[in-house]
Amino acid sequence: MAERDDRIGKDVAGVQHIELEQRFVDEWLRQAKANAAMYAEALGMSEKEYIEGLPHFAPQPKAYIGRFDTPVIVQVPVPKKGLTLRRMISLSDISDWDNSAGVSVDWPDDPQGFKTPLVTYTTWLNDGAELPSRSPTAVRKALAPDERGGTVYDGLGLCVSDPTILAKQPLDFPGSHLDENYILTLIPNRGKPRVHYHVLEYAYPGLQTVVAGRQIVLATPPDQLPRQQYRPVGFKK
C-alpha cells in the first residue's frame, strides 16, 4: 500500500521539503537547479516554476545504506510539451546516432510491474560501480525484492547529478528494454557520450549496471495534493 509522508521542514527556494540531513537538502537544491537549466525552457517554464514542481528526496531507508547511496531527481518525458526521450537525450548532449532511444520501453517482466511514472520522481540508486561487467540478464535475475533495474531515465538523472560520469564509465540500464534480445546503454564515445544497445546475455567488460531501490517519491500533480505533501511509493501489481 502506498504511504504518504506529510512531515514539513524548512523552506528551500520557495518549496517546502521533508526534514533531511542538510547535505541531502543541499544536494537536492543543486540537482533541482541543474535539471531546471536543462529542462525548464523546453517545458515552457521558468526556473522557479520548474523547481517548485519537483518532489524532494525521501529519507534514505536503512536497508539502502551501502547499496543505494545516491539520491537523484528523475525527469520523465512530457510528450504533450514535446519533451520526448529523444529530446531529453539531445538536451543532455548525448548522441542517439542509431535512434535506439526512439524504441526504448520499460522492462516488461519486472517482477513487481514497475513502470516509469507520468510525473517527475526522486529515487535512491547506485552509480553502477557495484555491478561491473555483469550481463543484464544476470542482474535482473539477482534483483532483491526491494530492488529494481535502473531505467534510462534514472541514468539521465544520474548524468545531470554528475555530468562527468559517462566520461568515467559506460552505464547499463536493466530496467529499460528494446526487445527480447537487447538493452539500452550509454557509453563514452570520443568525448561525447552516445546511446547504444547490446545483447542481454552478454557481460561487456567495464560496463556498469545501474540498480535502484523500489521506493520512489512522486511529484504531486497540481490538481491533487497540496504542494507540501509528497508520497513515497513502492510500485506493485
N, C-alpha and C positions, 0 to 999 in steps of 0.2 A: 504493500500500500504506500502511495506517495505521502511524504511528510512535508509540512511547511514550517519554516523557521521564521518567526516574526520578531526575533530579537533585534533591537535597533541600536546602532552605535553612533559614532560621530558623523559629521558631515564632511564628505570629500568631494570637491569640485561640484558642489550643489546637489550631491546624491547621497542618500542615507546608505549605510552599509552595516552588515553584521560585524560585531566586535571581533577582531582577529589580532594576531600579533602584528605589531607595527610594520615589520618587514614585509608581510604579505599585503598590508594595506598600501604600502609604497609601491610594491611590485604591481599590484592591480592598477594603480594610477598610471604607472609607466606604460603598461601594456594598453590601457584604455586610450591613452594619447597616441600611441603608435598605431593602434587599429583605426582610430579616428582619422589620422593622417592618411591612411591607406584607403579607407572605405567611405568616409562621411560624404565627400563630394560626389562619389559615384551613386550614393543613395539620395542625393539632393538634400543633405542635412548639414547643419553647422557642426563644428566640433562639440559644442556644448550639448546640442540635441542628441548627437550620437552617443556621447558618454553617458548622458542621463538615462538612456535606454538600456545600458549594459547591466547584466547580472554581476554579482560580486562572487568572490571565492567563498566556498563553504569552508569551515574549519577542517583541517586535514584529519580524516579518520585515523585513529591509532593504528588500525590494521594496514594503512597505506604507508606508514613511515618506513623508509628504506626501500620501498617498492615503487611508490608514486609520489615523488617529492617535488614535482614541477607543476605549479598551478598555471593554467593557460585560459585566456579568453578565446573562444572559438566563434568566429563569424561564419554564418551559413549563407547559402545563396538566397537571393530575393529576386526571383525571376520577373516579378511584376515591375521592378525598377531596373531591370537589365543586368543585375548582378548575378550572373551565372558562374559556375565553377570555372569555366574557361576565362571569364573576365577577372575573377579573383586571382587566378594564376598569373594573368597578364599584369595586374596591378602589383603583384608580388615580384615582378621582374624575373619570372621563371618561364622558360621556353616550353611550349607544348607543340613541338615540331611535328609529331605524328598524330596529334589530335586524340591522344589517349584519354585526356580529361573529359572529352565530349561524350564518352560512353561509360564513365565510371559510375557505379551504384554501390549502395551498402551491401556488405556481405549477406546474402540471403539466408544463410544457415546459422547465423549467430544463435547460440543455444538459448538465449533469453529474448530473442527478437528485437535487438537494438536497431533503431532506425534514427538517422540523423534528424534532430528536431527541426521544426519550421522556424524557430527563433534562435537567436544567439544564446550560447550557453558557456558555462565555465566547467572545467574538468581538472582532475589531478592525473598526471601521466608521467611516464618516464621518457627520456630522450632517445631511447633505442640502444643506449650503451649497455644495458643489462642483457640484451639478447642479440649479440653479434653473430652473423654468419649462420643463422638458422633458417630453414625453409618456412615460408608462410603456413604451409600445411601442418608442420610440426608445432609451430607456435599456436595455431588455432586449436589443435588437439590438446595442448597443455594448459589452456586458459583455466584459471581457478574460477569458482562461481562469482567472485566479486571483480573479475577482470573482463575486459573486452578488447578486441583488436582495435588499435588506433585507426582512425579514418584519415583520408586525405585532408579533410577539414581540420582535424586535430593537428595534422602535420603543418598546414598553412599557419595555424595559430602558433605553433611552436616556432615556425620561421619568423613570425612577427615578433615573438618574445625574444628570440635570439637570431638576428639576421645573419650571423656567421656560421650557423650550424651546418648548412649544406656545403660550406667550404671545408668542413672538417670531416663529414661522414655522409654517405648516402642513407636514405631512410626508406623503410618498408612500411606498408600500412595494411595489415591483415584484416582490418575492418572495412576496407574498400575492395571492390571486385570489378573485374572487367568481364570475365566469363568463367566457365568451369575450369579453365586451364591457366588463366593469367591474373596477375595482381598489379595494381598501380604502385609506382615508386618514384621518388625524387632523387636525382643524382647530380653530383658536380659535373660540369662539362665546360672545360676551358674557361673557367672563371664565372660563367653564367649557368646556374643550375637549370635542369630541364626535367620535365615529366617523362617517365619511361614506363615500361612494363616488363615483367618477366614471368617465367613458369612457376606455378605454385609449389611444385615439388622440389625445386632446386634451391640449395642453400648457397647463395653467392658469397664468396669471401669478402669480408669487410662491410657487408650490408647490415644495417642495424634496424631492428624491428621495434616500432612504437606500440606500446600497450598502455591502456588507460584503466583507471578504476571505473566501475559501473555507475557510481553516484555522480550525477551532474547537477548543476543549478541552471534553471531556465530563466531567460528574461521574461518578465511578465508582460503579456500583451496589454496595450494601453486601455483596452475596453474591459479589462478584468480586474485583478487585484490592484490596490494602491501601490505606487512605485516602491514603497519601502519594504514590501513583502516579497520574499524570494523562496523558491521551492526546491529543496533537494529532491532529486528524482532518481529512482532506480528503475530502468525500463524492464518490464517483464511482459510476457504474453498474457 
